Amino acid sequence: CVVVSQWTSMLKIVAIHLDKLGLKHATVDGSVNPKQRMDIVEEFNNNPKGTKVILISLLAGGVGLNLIGGNHLFLLDMHWFVCEGTVEEKISELQTNKKELAQKVLSGKG
């Protein structure tokens, strides 16, 4: 699982809750040097018993990270507008469609 925020303070809050749940996690932000960053990513991608959640600040993780170890991505906040014809627009459309489908199923109309 990959959690991304532009606010390191938000990542710290998420980390507190992950600790309470006993989930192993790592953080990549501006305080992590490039060598440590690559070590964290390497473990996340290749060690199934290692880090389960990686917390990434948007600026520190914006370039050069290949996070194939994650199967879920949570964008806690977006610092850009969703533009027409982008991946973000498609994700937003899928989210809307899934919410509508869930409402229909739960209300017995779907």
C-alpha positions in Angstrom: 0.0 0.0 0.0 1.3 3.4 -0.9 0.1 6.5 0.9 1.0 9.9 -0.6 0.5 13.4 0.9 2.0 16.8 0.2 2.0 17.3 4.0 4.6 15.5 6.1 2.5 16.3 9.2 -0.4 14.2 7.6 2.0 11.3 7.0 3.0 11.5 10.7 -0.6 11.2 11.7 -1.1 8.2 9.4 2.1 6.6 10.8 0.7 6.9 14.4 -2.4 5.0 13.3 -0.4 2.4 11.5 1.8 1.9 14.6 -1.4 1.3 16.6 -2.5 -1.3 14.1 0.9 -3.0 14.2 1.5 -2.5 10.5 5.1 -2.2 9.4 5.6 1.0 7.5 8.4 3.3 6.2 8.4 7.0 5.3 10.1 8.7 2.3 10.2 12.4 2.7 12.8 15.2 2.3 14.6 14.0 5.5 15.5 10.7 3.9 18.8 10.6 1.9 18.8 9.1 -1.6 20.6 5.9 -0.4 18.1 5.3 2.4 15.2 6.1 0.0 16.4 3.4 -2.4 16.8 0.9 0.4 13.3 1.6 1.6 11.9 1.1 -1.9 13.9 -2.0 -2.4 12.6 -3.6 0.7 9.0 -2.5 0.0 9.2 -4.0 -3.5 11.0 -7.2 -2.8 10.4 -8.3 0.8 6.9 -9.8 1.3 7.5 -10.0 5.1 8.9 -6.4 5.3 7.3 -3.0 4.9 3.5 -3.2 4.2 2.8 0.5 3.8 5.1 3.2 2.4 4.3 6.8 3.3 5.6 9.3 0.7 5.7 13.0 0.7 4.6 14.3 -2.7 7.8 16.2 -3.5 10.2 13.5 -2.3 8.4 10.8 -4.1 7.5 12.7 -7.2 10.4 11.5 -9.4 12.3 8.2 -9.8 10.5 5.8 -7.5 9.3 2.5 -8.9 6.8 1.1 -6.3 5.8 -2.2 -7.8 5.4 -3.7 -4.2 2.1 -1.8 -3.7 -1.3 -2.8 -5.0 -3.2 0.2 -3.5 -2.5 3.9 -3.8 -4.0 6.5 -1.5 -3.7 10.2 -2.5 -4.6 12.0 0.7 -4.6 15.4 -0.9 -4.0 16.6 -4.4 -2.1 19.8 -5.1 -3.2 20.1 -8.7 -6.5 20.2 -10.5 -7.8 17.2 -12.3 -7.4 18.1 -16.0 -9.4 16.7 -18.9 -7.9 13.7 -20.6 -5.5 12.7 -17.7 -5.1 9.6 -15.6 -6.5 11.6 -12.7 -9.6 12.3 -14.6 -10.1 8.6 -15.4 -9.5 7.7 -11.7 -12.1 10.3 -10.6 -14.6 9.0 -13.1 -14.1 5.4 -11.9 -14.5 6.5 -8.3 -17.8 8.3 -9.2 -19.1 5.2 -11.1 -18.2 2.9 -8.3 -20.0 5.1 -5.7 -23.1 5.2 -7.9 -23.0 1.4 -8.4 -22.6 0.8 -4.6 -25.6 3.1 -3.9 -27.7 1.2 -6.4 -26.7 -2.2 -5.0 -27.2 -1.1 -1.4 -30.6 0.5 -2.1 -31.8 -2.5 -4.1 -32.1 -0.6 -7.4 -29.0 -2.1 -9.0 
